[in-house]
């Protein structure tokens, strides 16, 4: 049975919410086992609170934890018995392990992924790719959202290829529409990087490039994938997060103002709940680190169980859908076509 390694000690709410979310994922999907890496006694204490199939849970004890204060490269090299490093090594060495999920330090997860798992042949730069909820009730994949602050046009073209492979493998997208995040939709818009990337994307085989898109199109437009340099993509991602929190807070405040507003809330509670869920991108899972030899999912550092659960399910879907093989195949076809 497929194994998914979960970093039990990564994130602000570890191990409580990490363990809870992973156990919830076991209920959602019956076709995988979870392997927790971390403080064995702490993980066992959390597991005692839940009912689960013991045959589908394993704990690999670790004595160290990588924190956000650690320098990523140094942490990967020095903290060899950390939940993060042990988990990534299991991913690399155990053929039954298909993916690794962590809410820990983003820099350490990315660094460890490259150093310990390695890039697929031909991948110039791996990229983070989260799913953003959209008005159509599906998700828009945003690639990259922070792994590569500075990019070349060729990187952006390759992000489009990898994200297309991800959309097909994990979400059944048949011919996903790809847009380039820019400051306008016209072909001539943007700085030299984005102008050159636009020209290259038009010629890239295997993707359905539809042109430039603006920030609002991530949630409101008619595209399935938005390609961005990591700097712009991270700003876009954090803006979406801020928008969701703002709307939620304003609604909460307004509906508490008077008896009439409280009654109105009772009538509209279901619709308001749907709106909040739609604006909460964390409920769609984490960011898959595209371009590695195995599946690595980085979920938000302050994730609670309701975000950890879909991140684990996301990892299962990526493995079952053959994500790594799909990316490798698409990259080969792209090279054969000379773009």
KAKA-V863145 format. One record per pair of residues at least 24 apart in sequence whose ideal C-beta (glycine too) atoms are under 10 Angstrom apart, sorted by the first residue. I is the first residue (numbers start at 1). J is the second residue. D is the distance in whole Angstrom. If there is no record, write none. Layout:
BEGIN
I,J,D + I,J,D
END
This chain:
BEGIN
1,30,10 + 1,31,7 + 1,32,6 + 1,33,5 + 1,55,9 + 1,56,8 + 1,96,7 + 2,29,10 + 2,31,7 + 2,32,4 + 2,33,7 + 2,96,7 + 2,97,8 + 2,98,5 + 2,99,8 + 2,315,9 + 2,316,7 + 2,319,6 + 2,320,7 + 3,32,7 + 3,33,5 + 3,34,8 + 3,35,5 + 3,56,9 + 3,58,8 + 3,90,8 + 3,91,9 + 3,94,7 + 3,95,10 + 3,96,5 + 3,97,5 + 3,98,7 + 3,99,9 + 3,319,10 + 4,29,9 + 4,32,5 + 4,33,7 + 4,34,6 + 4,35,7 + 4,91,9 + 4,97,7 + 4,98,7 + 4,99,5 + 4,100,8 + 4,101,6 + 4,295,9 + 4,297,9 + 4,311,10 + 4,312,6 + 4,313,9 + 4,314,10 + 4,315,5 + 4,316,6 + 4,319,8 + 5,33,10 + 5,34,8 + 5,35,5 + 5,36,8 + 5,37,6 + 5,58,9 + 5,60,8 + 5,83,9 + 5,86,9 + 5,87,4 + 5,88,8 + 5,89,9 + 5,90,5 + 5,91,6 + 5,94,8 + 5,97,6 + 5,98,9 + 5,99,7 + 5,100,5 + 5,101,7 + 5,102,9 + 5,296,10 + 5,315,9 + 6,34,6 + 6,35,7 + 6,36,5 + 6,37,7 + 6,38,9 + 6,43,10 + 6,57,10 + 6,83,9 + 6,87,8 + 6,99,9 + 6,100,8 + 6,101,5 + 6,102,8 + 6,103,9 + 6,297,10 + 6,299,10 + 6,308,8 + 6,311,9 + 6,312,7 + 6,315,9 + 7,36,8 + 7,37,6 + 7,38,7 + 7,62,9 + 7,65,9 + 7,66,9 + 7,82,9 + 7,83,5 + 7,84,5 + 7,85,10 + 7,86,9 + 7,87,5 + 7,88,9 + 7,100,7 + 7,101,7 + 7,102,4 + 7,103,7 + 7,104,6 + 7,108,10 + 7,109,8 + 7,298,10 + 7,299,10 + 8,34,10 + 8,35,10 + 8,36,4 + 8,37,6 + 8,38,3 + 8,39,7 + 8,40,9 + 8,42,8 + 8,43,5 + 8,46,8 + 8,47,10 + 8,59,8 + 8,60,9 + 8,62,9 + 8,65,10 + 8,83,6 + 8,87,9 + 8,102,9 + 8,103,10 + 9,36,9 + 9,37,8 + 9,38,4 + 9,39,6 + 9,42,8 + 9,43,9 + 9,62,7 + 9,64,9 + 9,65,4 + 9,66,8 + 9,67,9 + 9,82,8 + 9,83,4 + 9,84,8 + 9,87,10 + 9,102,9 + 9,103,9 + 9,104,7 + 10,37,9 + 10,38,8 + 10,65,8 + 10,66,7 + 10,67,9 + 10,68,10 + 10,82,9 + 10,83,6 + 10,84,6 + 10,87,9 + 10,101,9 + 10,102,4 + 10,103,5 + 10,104,3 + 10,105,7 + 10,108,9 + 10,109,8 + 10,298,9 + 10,299,9 + 10,301,8 + 10,303,9 + 11,68,10 + 11,102,8 + 11,103,3 + 11,104,6 + 11,105,9 + 11,299,8 + 11,300,8 + 11,301,5 + 11,302,7 + 11,303,6 + 11,304,9 + 11,307,10 + 11,308,8 + 12,68,9 + 12,103,8 + 12,104,10 + 12,300,9 + 12,301,6 + 12,302,5 + 12,303,8 + 12,304,9 + 13,103,8 + 13,301,9 + 13,302,7 + 13,303,7 + 13,304,6 + 13,305,8 + 13,307,10 + 13,308,9 + 14,38,7 + 14,39,9 + 14,42,9 + 14,43,10 + 14,46,10 + 14,65,8 + 14,83,8 + 14,102,9 + 14,103,7 + 14,104,8 + 14,301,10 + 14,303,9 + 14,308,10 + 15,39,7 + 15,42,5 + 15,43,6 + 15,44,10 + 15,45,8 + 15,46,6 + 15,47,9 + 15,65,10 + 15,83,9 + 16,42,9 + 16,45,9 + 16,46,6 + 16,49,9 + 16,304,9 + 16,305,8 + 17,46,9 + 17,103,8 + 17,302,9 + 17,303,7 + 17,304,5 + 17,305,5 + 17,306,9 + 17,307,8 + 17,308,6 + 17,309,10 + 18,43,9 + 18,46,8 + 18,83,10 + 18,101,9 + 18,102,9 + 18,103,6 + 18,104,10 + 18,299,9 + 18,303,8 + 18,304,9 + 18,305,8 + 18,308,6 + 18,311,10 + 18,312,10 + 19,43,6 + 19,44,9 + 19,45,9 + 19,46,4 + 19,47,6 + 19,49,8 + 19,50,8 + 19,57,10 + 19,59,10 + 19,305,8 + 19,308,9 + 20,46,7 + 20,47,10 + 20,49,8 + 20,50,7 + 20,304,8 + 20,305,4 + 20,306,9 + 20,308,7 + 20,309,8 + 21,101,9 + 21,103,9 + 21,299,9 + 21,303,7 + 21,304,7 + 21,305,4 + 21,306,7 + 21,307,7 + 21,308,3 + 21,309,4 + 21,310,8 + 21,311,7 + 21,312,7 + 21,313,10 + 22,46,10 + 22,47,10 + 22,50,10 + 22,52,9 + 22,57,8 + 22,101,8 + 22,305,8 + 22,308,6 + 22,309,7 + 22,311,9 + 22,312,5 + 23,47,7 + 23,49,9 + 23,50,5 + 23,51,9 + 23,52,5 + 23,53,10 + 23,56,10 + 23,57,8 + 23,305,8 + 23,308,10 + 23,309,8 + 23,312,10 + 24,50,9 + 24,52,10 + 24,305,6 + 24,306,8 + 24,308,8 + 24,309,4 + 24,310,9 + 24,312,8 + 24,313,9 + 25,101,9 + 25,305,9 + 25,308,8 + 25,309,5 + 25,310,8 + 25,311,8 + 25,312,4 + 25,313,5 + 25,314,9 + 25,315,9 + 25,316,8 + 26,50,9 + 26,52,6 + 26,53,7 + 26,56,6 + 26,57,7 + 26,309,9 + 26,312,8 + 26,313,10 + 27,51,9 + 27,52,8 + 27,53,10 + 27,309,9 + 28,309,7 + 28,310,8 + 28,312,8 + 28,313,6 + 28,316,9 + 29,309,10 + 29,312,8 + 29,313,6 + 29,316,5 + 29,317,9 + 29,320,9 + 30,56,8 + 31,56,10 + 31,316,7 + 31,319,10 + 31,320,7 + 32,56,8 + 32,98,8 + 32,99,9 + 32,312,8 + 32,313,9 + 32,315,9 + 32,316,5 + 32,319,8 + 32,320,9 + 33,57,7 + 33,58,7 + 33,96,8 + 33,97,9 + 34,58,7 + 34,59,10 + 34,101,9 + 34,312,7 + 34,315,10 + 34,316,10 + 35,59,8 + 35,60,6 + 35,86,10 + 35,87,8 + 35,90,7 + 35,91,10 + 35,94,9 + 35,96,9 + 35,97,7 + 35,100,9 + 36,60,7 + 36,61,9 + 36,62,9 + 36,83,8 + 36,87,9 + 37,61,8 + 37,62,5 + 37,81,10 + 37,82,8 + 37,83,4 + 37,84,8 + 37,85,9 + 37,86,5 + 37,87,4 + 37,88,9 + 37,89,9 + 37,90,7 + 37,100,9 + 37,102,9 + 38,62,5 + 38,63,10 + 38,64,10 + 38,65,8 + 38,82,9 + 38,83,4 + 38,84,9 + 38,86,9 + 38,87,9 + 39,63,8 + 39,64,10 + 39,65,8 + 39,83,8 + 43,83,10 + 58,90,10 + 60,86,6 + 60,87,8 + 60,89,10 + 60,90,7 + 61,86,9 + 62,86,5 + 62,87,8 + 65,104,8 + 65,105,10 + 66,102,9 + 66,104,6 + 66,105,6 + 66,107,10 + 66,108,5 + 66,109,9 + 66,111,10 + 66,112,8 + 67,104,8 + 67,105,7 + 67,108,9 + 68,104,8 + 68,105,5 + 68,106,9 + 68,107,8 + 68,108,8 + 68,301,7 + 69,105,9 + 70,104,10 + 70,105,7 + 70,107,9 + 70,108,7 + 71,105,10 + 71,107,8 + 71,108,9 + 71,111,9 + 72,105,7 + 72,106,9 + 72,107,4 + 72,108,4 + 72,109,8 + 72,110,7 + 72,111,4 + 72,112,8 + 72,115,9 + 73,107,9 + 73,108,9 + 73,111,6 + 73,112,9 + 73,115,8 + 74,108,10 + 74,111,10 + 75,104,10 + 75,105,7 + 75,107,9 + 75,108,5 + 75,111,8 + 75,112,8 + 76,107,10 + 76,108,6 + 76,109,10 + 76,111,6 + 76,112,5 + 76,113,10 + 76,114,9 + 76,115,6 + 76,116,7 + 77,111,10 + 77,112,10 + 77,115,8 + 79,108,9 + 82,108,9 + 82,112,9 + 84,108,6 + 84,109,7 + 84,111,10 + 84,112,6 + 84,116,10 + 85,112,6 + 85,115,9 + 85,116,7 + 87,112,9 + 87,116,10 + 87,296,10 + 88,112,5 + 88,113,7 + 88,115,8 + 88,116,4 + 88,117,6 + 88,292,10 + 88,294,9 + 88,296,8 + 89,116,6 + 89,117,9 + 91,116,8 + 91,117,6 + 91,292,9 + 91,293,9 + 91,294,5 + 91,295,8 + 91,296,7 + 92,116,6 + 92,117,6 + 92,118,8 + 92,292,10 + 92,293,8 + 92,294,7 + 97,294,8 + 97,295,10 + 97,319,9 + 98,294,7 + 98,295,6 + 98,315,7 + 98,316,8 + 98,318,8 + 98,319,4 + 98,320,8 + 98,323,10 + 98,324,9 + 99,288,9 + 99,294,7 + 99,295,4 + 99,296,7 + 99,297,6 + 99,311,10 + 99,312,8 + 99,314,9 + 99,315,4 + 99,316,7 + 99,317,10 + 99,318,6 + 99,319,5 + 99,323,9 + 99,324,10 + 100,289,9 + 100,292,10 + 100,294,7 + 100,295,7 + 100,296,5 + 100,297,7 + 100,298,9 + 100,315,8 + 101,285,9 + 101,286,7 + 101,295,9 + 101,296,8 + 101,297,5 + 101,298,8 + 101,299,7 + 101,303,10 + 101,308,8 + 101,311,5 + 101,312,6 + 101,313,10 + 101,314,8 + 101,315,5 + 101,316,10 + 102,286,9 + 102,296,8 + 102,297,8 + 102,298,6 + 102,299,7 + 102,301,10 + 102,303,10 + 102,308,10 + 102,311,9 + 103,286,8 + 103,297,10 + 103,298,8 + 103,299,5 + 103,300,6 + 103,301,6 + 103,302,8 + 103,303,5 + 103,304,10 + 103,307,8 + 103,308,7 + 103,311,8 + 104,298,8 + 104,299,9 + 104,301,7 + 105,298,9 + 105,301,8 + 106,146,7 + 106,147,8 + 106,287,9 + 106,289,10 + 106,298,6 + 106,300,9 + 106,301,7 + 107,146,10 + 107,147,10 + 108,298,10 + 109,147,10 + 109,286,10 + 109,287,10 + 109,289,7 + 109,296,7 + 109,297,9 + 109,298,5 + 109,299,10 + 110,146,9 + 110,147,6 + 110,148,10 + 110,287,10 + 110,289,7 + 110,292,10 + 110,296,9 + 110,298,7 + 112,289,10 + 112,296,8 + 113,147,9 + 113,289,5 + 113,291,9 + 113,292,5 + 113,293,9 + 113,294,9 + 113,296,5 + 113,298,9 + 114,147,9 + 114,289,9 + 114,291,9 + 114,292,7 + 114,296,10 + 116,292,10 + 116,294,10 + 116,296,10 + 117,289,9 + 117,292,5 + 117,293,5 + 117,294,5 + 117,295,9 + 117,296,7 + 118,291,10 + 118,292,7 + 118,293,5 + 118,294,9 + 119,291,6 + 119,292,6 + 119,293,7 + 120,162,9 + 120,290,9 + 120,291,6 + 120,292,7 + 120,293,6 + 120,294,10 + 120,324,7 + 120,325,10 + 120,327,6 + 120,328,5 + 120,331,7 + 121,293,9 + 121,328,7 + 121,331,8 + 121,332,9 + 121,335,10 + 122,158,8 + 122,161,10 + 122,291,9 + 122,327,9 + 122,328,8 + 122,331,5 + 122,332,7 + 122,334,8 + 122,335,6 + 123,155,10 + 123,158,7 + 123,161,10 + 123,162,8 + 123,290,8 + 123,291,4 + 123,292,8 + 123,293,9 + 123,327,8 + 123,328,9 + 123,331,7 + 124,148,9 + 124,151,10 + 124,152,8 + 124,154,6 + 124,155,6 + 124,157,10 + 124,158,6 + 124,159,10 + 124,291,8 + 124,331,10 + 125,150,10 + 125,151,7 + 125,152,9 + 125,154,9 + 125,155,5 + 125,156,10 + 125,158,7 + 125,159,8 + 125,162,10 + 125,230,9 + 125,290,10 + 125,291,7 + 126,158,10 + 126,159,10 + 126,162,8 + 126,288,10 + 126,289,6 + 126,290,6 + 126,291,3 + 126,292,6 + 126,296,9 + 127,151,9 + 127,155,8 + 127,156,9 + 127,158,8 + 127,159,5 + 127,162,7 + 127,163,8 + 127,166,10 + 127,227,9 + 127,228,9 + 127,229,10 + 127,230,7 + 127,233,9 + 127,287,9 + 127,288,9 + 127,289,8 + 127,290,5 + 127,291,6 + 128,159,10 + 128,230,7 + 128,233,8 + 128,234,9 + 128,237,9 + 128,286,9 + 128,287,4 + 128,288,7 + 128,289,6 + 128,290,8 + 128,291,10 + 128,296,10 + 128,297,10 + 128,298,7 + 129,159,8 + 129,162,7 + 129,163,5 + 129,166,6 + 129,167,9 + 129,170,10 + 129,225,9 + 129,227,10 + 129,233,9 + 129,286,10 + 129,287,6 + 129,288,5 + 129,289,8 + 129,290,5 + 129,291,10 + 130,233,9 + 130,237,7 + 130,240,9 + 130,281,7 + 130,282,9 + 130,284,7 + 130,285,8 + 130,286,7 + 130,287,4 + 130,288,8 + 130,297,10 + 130,298,9 + 130,299,9 + 130,300,9 + 130,314,10 + 131,166,9 + 131,167,9 + 131,170,9 + 131,171,8 + 131,281,7 + 131,283,10 + 131,284,4 + 131,285,6 + 131,286,9 + 131,287,9 + 131,288,9 + 131,310,9 + 131,314,8 + 132,218,5 + 132,219,6 + 132,226,8 + 132,236,8 + 132,237,7 + 132,240,6 + 132,241,10 + 132,279,10 + 132,281,5 + 132,284,8 + 133,218,10 + 133,219,7 + 133,240,8 + 133,244,9 + 133,277,8 + 133,278,5 + 133,279,7 + 133,280,7 + 133,281,6 + 133,282,10 + 133,283,8 + 133,284,6 + 134,217,9 + 134,218,7 + 134,219,5 + 134,220,7 + 134,221,8 + 134,222,9 + 134,223,9 + 134,224,9 + 134,278,8 + 134,281,10 + 135,219,6 + 135,220,5 + 135,221,9 + 135,222,10 + 135,278,8 + 136,219,9 + 136,220,9 + 136,221,10 + 136,222,8 + 136,224,9 + 137,274,10 + 137,278,8 + 138,171,8 + 138,173,9 + 138,224,8 + 138,284,10 + 139,167,9 + 139,171,7 + 139,173,10 + 139,219,10 + 139,224,8 + 139,281,8 + 139,284,5 + 139,285,9 + 140,167,10 + 140,176,10 + 140,177,10 + 140,179,9 + 140,213,10 + 140,217,8 + 140,218,5 + 140,219,7 + 140,220,9 + 140,221,8 + 140,222,10 + 140,223,6 + 140,224,6 + 140,225,7 + 140,226,6 + 140,240,10 + 140,281,10 + 141,166,6 + 141,167,6 + 141,170,9 + 141,171,8 + 141,173,9 + 141,176,8 + 141,178,9 + 141,218,10 + 141,223,9 + 141,224,7 + 141,225,5 + 141,226,7 + 141,227,9 + 141,287,10 + 141,288,9 + 141,290,10 + 142,181,8 + 142,218,6 + 142,225,8 + 142,226,5 + 142,227,8 + 142,228,7 + 142,232,10 + 142,233,6 + 142,234,9 + 142,236,7 + 142,237,6 + 142,240,9 + 142,281,9 + 142,287,9 + 143,167,10 + 143,178,9 + 143,181,10 + 143,225,7 + 143,226,7 + 143,227,6 + 143,228,7 + 143,230,9 + 143,233,7 + 143,287,9 + 143,288,9 + 143,290,7 + 144,227,8 + 144,228,6 + 144,229,7 + 144,230,4 + 144,231,9 + 144,232,9 + 144,233,5 + 144,234,8 + 144,237,10 + 144,287,9 + 144,290,9 + 144,291,10 + 145,226,10 + 145,228,7 + 145,230,7 + 145,231,10 + 145,232,9 + 145,233,4 + 145,234,5 + 145,235,9 + 145,236,7 + 145,237,5 + 145,238,9 + 145,240,10 + 145,287,6 + 145,298,10 + 146,228,10 + 146,229,10 + 146,230,5 + 146,231,8 + 146,233,6 + 146,234,4 + 146,235,9 + 146,237,7 + 146,238,9 + 146,287,8 + 146,298,9 + 147,230,5 + 147,233,9 + 147,234,9 + 147,287,9 + 147,289,7 + 147,290,9 + 147,291,9 + 147,298,9 + 148,228,10 + 148,229,7 + 148,230,4 + 148,231,8 + 148,233,9 + 148,234,10 + 149,229,7 + 149,230,5 + 149,231,4 + 149,232,9 + 149,233,10 + 149,234,8 + 150,193,9 + 150,229,7 + 150,230,8 + 150,231,7 + 151,193,7 + 151,194,10 + 151,197,8 + 151,227,10 + 151,228,9 + 151,229,4 + 151,230,7 + 151,231,8 + 151,232,9 + 151,233,10 + 152,193,8 + 152,196,8 + 152,197,8 + 152,200,10 + 152,229,9 + 153,192,9 + 153,193,6 + 153,194,8 + 153,195,9 + 153,196,4 + 153,197,4 + 153,198,9 + 153,199,8 + 153,200,5 + 153,201,8 + 154,196,9 + 154,197,8 + 154,200,7 + 154,204,10 + 154,339,9 + 155,193,10 + 155,197,8 + 155,227,10 + 155,229,8 + 155,230,9 + 156,180,7 + 156,181,9 + 156,193,8 + 156,194,8 + 156,196,9 + 156,197,4 + 156,198,9 + 156,200,7 + 156,201,7 + 156,204,10 + 156,227,5 + 156,228,8 + 156,229,7 + 157,196,10 + 157,197,7 + 157,198,10 + 157,199,10 + 157,200,5 + 157,201,6 + 157,202,10 + 157,203,8 + 157,204,5 + 157,207,8 + 157,209,9 + 157,227,8 + 157,334,8 + 157,339,7 + 158,200,10 + 158,204,8 + 158,227,9 + 158,290,9 + 158,291,8 + 158,327,10 + 158,330,10 + 158,331,7 + 158,334,8 + 159,197,9 + 159,201,10 + 159,225,9 + 159,226,10 + 159,227,5 + 159,228,8 + 159,229,9 + 159,230,9 + 159,233,9 + 159,290,8 + 159,291,9 + 160,197,9 + 160,200,9 + 160,201,6 + 160,204,6 + 160,206,9 + 160,207,5 + 160,208,9 + 160,209,7 + 160,225,7 + 160,226,10 + 160,227,5 + 160,330,10 + 160,334,10 + 161,201,10 + 161,204,7 + 161,205,9 + 161,206,6 + 161,207,6 + 161,227,10 + 161,290,9 + 161,291,10 + 161,327,8 + 161,330,5 + 161,331,6 + 161,333,9 + 161,334,6 + 161,339,9 + 162,207,10 + 162,225,10 + 162,227,10 + 162,288,9 + 162,290,4 + 162,291,6 + 162,323,9 + 162,326,9 + 162,327,5 + 162,330,8 + 162,331,8 + 163,207,9 + 163,224,9 + 163,225,5 + 163,226,9 + 163,227,7 + 163,288,9 + 163,290,7 + 163,327,9 + 164,204,9 + 164,206,7 + 164,207,5 + 164,208,8 + 164,209,10 + 164,224,9 + 164,225,6 + 164,227,10 + 164,326,9 + 164,327,9 + 164,330,7 + 165,206,9 + 165,207,10 + 165,290,8 + 165,321,10 + 165,322,9 + 165,323,7 + 165,324,9 + 165,325,9 + 165,326,4 + 165,327,4 + 165,328,8 + 165,329,8 + 165,330,5 + 165,331,8 + 166,225,8 + 166,288,6 + 166,290,6 + 166,295,10 + 166,318,7 + 166,321,9 + 166,323,6 + 166,326,8 + 166,327,7 + 166,330,10 + 167,224,6 + 167,225,6 + 167,321,10 + 167,326,10 + 168,321,8 + 168,322,9 + 168,323,9 + 168,326,6 + 168,327,10 + 168,330,9 + 169,295,10 + 169,317,8 + 169,318,7 + 169,319,9 + 169,320,9 + 169,321,4 + 169,322,5 + 169,323,4 + 169,324,9 + 169,325,8 + 169,326,4 + 169,327,8 + 169,330,10 + 170,285,10 + 170,288,8 + 170,295,9 + 170,314,7 + 170,315,9 + 170,316,10 + 170,317,5 + 170,318,5 + 170,319,9 + 170,320,9 + 170,321,5 + 170,322,9 + 170,323,6 + 170,326,9 + 171,224,9 + 171,314,10 + 171,317,8 + 171,318,10 + 171,321,8 + 172,317,10 + 172,321,8 + 173,208,10 + 173,224,6 + 173,225,8 + 174,208,10 + 174,224,10 + 175,207,9 + 175,208,5 + 175,224,9 + 176,207,8 + 176,208,6 + 176,210,10 + 176,223,8 + 176,224,4 + 176,225,5 + 177,207,9 + 177,208,5 + 177,209,8 + 177,210,5 + 177,211,10 + 177,213,9 + 177,221,9 + 177,222,7 + 177,223,5 + 177,224,5 + 177,225,7 + 177,226,10 + 178,204,9 + 178,207,5 + 178,208,6 + 178,209,5 + 178,210,7 + 178,211,9 + 178,213,9 + 178,223,7 + 178,224,7 + 178,225,5 + 178,226,8 + 178,227,6 + 179,208,10 + 179,209,8 + 179,210,6 + 179,211,6 + 179,212,7 + 179,213,3 + 179,214,9 + 179,217,6 + 179,218,9 + 179,221,7 + 179,222,9 + 179,223,4 + 179,224,9 + 179,225,7 + 179,226,5 + 179,227,7 + 179,228,10 + 180,209,8 + 180,210,9 + 180,211,7 + 180,212,5 + 180,213,7 + 180,223,10 + 180,225,10 + 180,226,8 + 180,227,5 + 180,228,8 + 181,212,8 + 181,213,6 + 181,214,8 + 181,215,7 + 181,217,8 + 181,218,8 + 181,223,10 + 181,226,5 + 181,227,7 + 181,228,4 + 181,229,8 + 181,232,6 + 181,233,7 + 181,235,10 + 181,236,7 + 182,211,9 + 182,212,4 + 182,213,7 + 182,214,7 + 182,215,9 + 182,227,10 + 182,228,9 + 182,232,9 + 183,212,9 + 183,214,7 + 183,215,9 + 183,232,9 + 184,212,6 + 184,213,10 + 184,214,7 + 185,210,10 + 185,211,6 + 185,212,5 + 185,213,7 + 185,214,6 + 185,217,8 + 185,221,9 + 186,211,9 + 186,212,7 + 187,211,7 + 187,212,7 + 188,212,9 + 189,214,9 + 193,229,7 + 194,227,10 + 194,228,10 + 194,229,8 + 194,232,9 + 197,227,8 + 197,228,10 + 197,229,9 + 200,339,7 + 201,227,7 + 201,339,9 + 202,339,10 + 203,337,9 + 203,338,9 + 203,339,5 + 204,334,6 + 204,337,8 + 204,339,5 + 205,330,9 + 205,333,6 + 205,334,5 + 205,335,9 + 205,336,8 + 205,337,4 + 205,338,8 + 205,339,6 + 206,329,9 + 206,330,5 + 206,331,9 + 206,333,6 + 206,334,6 + 206,337,8 + 206,339,9 + 207,330,8 + 207,334,9 + 207,339,10 + 215,239,7 + 215,240,9 + 218,281,10 + 219,243,8 + 219,244,10 + 219,278,9 + 219,279,9 + 219,281,9 + 237,281,8 + 237,287,8 + 240,279,8 + 240,280,10 + 240,281,6 + 241,279,9 + 241,280,9 + 241,281,7 + 241,282,8 + 241,300,9 + 243,279,7 + 243,281,10 + 244,275,9 + 244,276,8 + 244,277,10 + 244,278,8 + 244,279,3 + 244,280,6 + 244,281,7 + 244,282,9 + 245,276,10 + 245,279,8 + 245,280,9 + 246,279,9 + 247,272,10 + 247,275,7 + 247,276,8 + 247,278,10 + 247,279,6 + 248,272,9 + 248,275,9 + 248,276,5 + 248,279,7 + 248,280,8 + 251,275,8 + 251,276,8 + 252,276,10 + 277,306,10 + 280,306,8 + 280,307,8 + 281,307,9 + 282,306,8 + 282,307,4 + 282,308,9 + 282,310,8 + 282,311,9 + 283,307,6 + 283,309,9 + 283,310,6 + 283,311,10 + 284,310,6 + 284,311,9 + 284,314,8 + 285,309,9 + 285,310,4 + 285,311,5 + 285,312,8 + 285,313,7 + 285,314,4 + 285,315,8 + 285,317,9 + 285,318,10 + 286,310,8 + 286,311,4 + 286,312,9 + 286,314,7 + 286,315,8 + 287,311,9 + 287,314,9 + 288,314,7 + 288,315,8 + 288,317,10 + 288,318,6 + 288,323,7 + 290,318,10 + 290,323,8 + 290,324,9 + 290,327,7 + 291,324,9 + 291,327,7 + 291,328,10 + 291,331,9 + 292,323,10 + 292,324,8 + 292,327,9 + 293,324,7 + 293,327,10 + 293,328,9 + 294,318,10 + 294,319,9 + 294,323,9 + 294,324,6 + 295,319,6 + 295,321,10 + 295,323,6 + 295,324,7
END
